[in-house]
Amino acid sequence: MLWVTRHEPHVDRCASIWLIKNFIDKAAVFEFISRESEIPEGAIAFTLPKAELKPTETQTTFDMLVQHYHVKDPVVLEIGRIIRDFEIDADEDIDKVRMKESTGLSFILRGLARTSKSDHEIVYKAMIVMDALYAQLKARQDGEIG
């Protein structure tokens, strides 16, 4: 399936692409377009003005994808909280550990644009970061680390 989103992906979009590739559509192909571009026929669009799936005041795109596609993996749900903490809840009094996790993740994902030559390269590198985050959170959930 073809998925389209805005060019220059950052935190929520990188995490959403990772979610799509790992839990929703393993064969997904991504295209990056401007806000003003028309959405290609048959494509699933996200975070674009005319897209069905886009962030709101209380939900990230990642949240909406988890809900829409009924993803129940507890580690994915924790990643969703980390993304939401940065994107939406940054001004709220949240757990210091989660705030550090969300700030660190956002700093790394946003920095990928500075070390990449294309949107596809950003996403390629983000997939590695998100896989590592998933593995670490899974180990913590399984009691392997504190």
Secondary structure, 3 states (H helix, E strand, C coil): CEEEEECCCCHHHHHHHHHHHHHHCCCCEEEEECCCCCCCCCCEEECCCCCCECCCCCCCHHHHHHHHCCCCCHHHHHHHHHHHHHHCCCCCCCCHHHHHHHHHHHHHHHHHHHHCCCHHHHHHHHHHHHHHHHHHHHHHHCCCCC
